[in-house]
Amino acid sequence: MMLVCLSLLAALCLSPTYAIAQDSHPTKPTNSNKCCPPKPVSAIGDDELAVLAAVLKDRAPDRPAGFAEKTVAEQLDDRTVAFLRAPGELKQSGMHLDDAIIRDFNDKNAQPHELPRNLVAQAIGAFGNADAHRTLAVSRAGLDVKHTRAVVFLRDTYVHPPEVFIEEEFFLMLERSGDSWNVIKKITAGLKHS
């Protein structure tokens, strides 16, 4: 009986119907260029470092926090993109979340990456005496083709055992003005607490 169940399970998992069902998952990351595989992920360049530094500068006045040394592997799936493109979310800021930014964000954030030591040191300096219970983590920055607009995912976690757990998640939209990057919109993506 056990052998029959295992055989049926194996047949189901290997069947084309199961594979199609897996591929049609509603939160599959957006890839508007279906013909081509994702490009190889590049190292974190100067523009991306400037974007991440602007995120830290924007967040530093809030509350002291620790800083994760690896990026968050977050993806912009179809549902999230629809939410971010919804009327009112970005239109007030004048920001447009185009396919190039989404593709760049998803390519870079398929897995965590080590952040450069100088950025981690800058974060530690920006936050001063960090609260041992709070940690900030960021994704890599998705940039448009001209490197004038960007999107970054930010996770702010506060844990104080045994009863307190708060996790806030945001998408930050940034725009370049001359040589500096500025956060122009912060959209709450999630809130968990206990």
C-alpha positions in Angstrom: 0.0 0.0 0.0 2.8 2.4 0.9 4.6 1.6 -2.4 1.4 2.4 -4.3 1.0 5.8 -2.6 4.6 6.7 -3.2 4.2 5.7 -6.9 1.1 7.8 -7.3 2.8 10.8 -5.6 5.8 10.4 -7.9 3.6 10.2 -11.0 1.7 13.3 -9.9 4.8 15.3 -9.2 6.4 14.4 -12.6 3.3 14.8 -14.7 3.0 17.7 -17.2 -0.2 18.8 -15.6 1.5 19.3 -12.2 4.4 21.2 -13.9 1.9 23.5 -15.7 0.0 24.2 -12.4 3.3 25.1 -10.8 4.2 27.5 -13.6 0.8 29.3 -13.4 1.2 30.3 -9.8 -0.5 33.7 -9.4 2.4 35.3 -7.6 5.1 34.3 -10.2 7.6 37.2 -10.6 6.9 39.6 -13.4 9.1 39.1 -16.4 7.8 41.1 -19.4 10.7 39.8 -21.6 9.6 36.2 -21.6 11.9 35.2 -24.5 15.1 35.8 -22.8 16.6 34.4 -19.6 17.5 36.8 -16.8 20.8 38.6 -17.3 23.7 37.7 -15.0 23.6 39.6 -11.7 26.2 42.4 -11.6 28.1 43.6 -8.6 26.7 46.5 -6.6 27.7 49.6 -8.6 28.1 53.2 -7.6 24.6 54.2 -8.5 23.1 51.3 -6.5 25.3 52.2 -3.5 24.1 55.8 -3.7 20.5 54.6 -3.8 21.0 52.3 -0.7 22.9 55.2 1.1 19.9 57.4 0.4 17.6 54.8 1.9 19.7 54.6 5.1 19.9 58.4 5.3 16.1 58.6 5.0 15.6 55.9 7.7 18.3 57.0 10.2 16.3 59.7 11.9 13.5 57.2 12.8 15.0 54.9 15.5 18.4 53.3 16.1 18.7 49.9 14.6 21.1 47.1 13.7 21.7 46.5 10.0 21.7 43.2 8.1 24.9 42.5 6.2 23.1 40.6 3.4 20.3 41.9 1.2 16.7 40.6 1.3 15.8 38.2 -1.5 12.5 39.9 -2.4 10.6 39.7 -5.7 8.1 42.0 -7.4 5.4 39.5 -8.3 2.4 40.3 -10.4 0.1 41.0 -7.4 2.7 43.4 -5.8 3.3 45.2 -9.1 -0.5 45.7 -9.6 -0.7 47.1 -6.0 2.2 49.5 -6.6 0.8 50.6 -9.9 -2.7 51.1 -8.5 -4.2 54.6 -8.9 -3.1 56.8 -6.0 -0.1 54.8 -4.9 2.5 56.3 -7.2 0.6 58.9 -9.2 0.7 61.5 -6.4 4.5 61.3 -6.4 4.9 61.3 -10.2 6.8 58.0 -10.0 6.2 55.4 -12.7 7.2 51.8 -12.0 8.2 50.6 -15.5 9.1 47.1 -16.7 12.8 47.9 -16.7 12.9 48.7 -13.0 10.8 45.6 -12.2 13.1 43.3 -14.3 16.3 44.8 -12.8 14.9 44.5 -9.3 13.8 40.8 -9.8 17.1 39.9 -11.5 19.2 41.3 -8.7 17.1 40.0 -5.8 16.6 36.4 -6.8 19.0 35.6 -3.9 20.6 37.4 -1.0 23.9 39.2 -1.6 26.6 40.4 0.7 26.5 44.2 1.1 29.8 46.1 0.7 31.5 46.6 4.1 31.6 50.4 3.6 27.8 50.5 3.2 27.4 48.4 6.4 29.9 50.6 8.2 28.0 53.7 7.0 24.7 52.2 8.2 26.2 51.4 11.6 27.5 55.0 11.8 24.1 56.5 10.7 22.2 54.6 13.4 24.6 55.3 16.2 23.8 53.3 19.3 21.7 50.5 17.8 18.7 49.0 19.6 19.7 45.3 20.0 16.1 44.3 19.3 15.7 46.1 16.0 17.2 45.2 12.6 16.9 46.8 9.2 17.4 44.8 6.0 17.3 46.1 2.4 17.1 44.5 -1.0 19.3 45.5 -3.9 18.0 48.5 -5.8 16.1 48.0 -9.0 17.1 50.8 -11.4 15.5 52.1 -14.6 17.6 52.2 -17.8 18.7 55.8 -17.4 19.5 55.3 -13.7 17.3 58.1 -12.7 14.6 56.1 -10.7 14.9 53.2 -8.4 12.9 50.9 -6.1 14.2 49.3 -2.9 12.5 46.9 -0.4 13.1 47.6 3.3 12.3 45.3 6.2 12.3 46.7 9.8 12.1 44.0 12.4 11.7 44.5 16.1 11.9 41.5 18.4 11.7 41.7 22.2 11.1 38.2 23.5 8.9 36.7 24.8 5.9 38.6 23.6 6.8 41.4 21.2 7.4 40.9 17.5 6.8 43.6 14.9 7.9 43.5 11.3 7.2 46.3 8.9 7.9 46.0 5.2 8.1 48.9 2.7 8.9 49.6 -0.9 10.8 52.9 -1.3 10.7 54.7 -4.6 13.6 57.0 -5.2 14.4 59.6 -7.8 17.8 61.1 -8.8 18.2 64.8 -8.7 21.6 65.8 -9.9 24.1 63.7 -8.1 21.8 62.8 -5.1 19.1 60.3 -4.7 15.9 61.1 -2.7 13.1 58.9 -1.4 9.9 60.3 -3.0 7.5 57.6 -1.9 7.3 55.0 0.9 4.6 52.3 0.4 3.8 49.9 3.2 4.0 46.4 1.8 3.3 44.4 5.0 2.9 44.6 8.8 3.2 41.6 11.1 3.0 41.7 14.9 2.3 39.6 18.0 
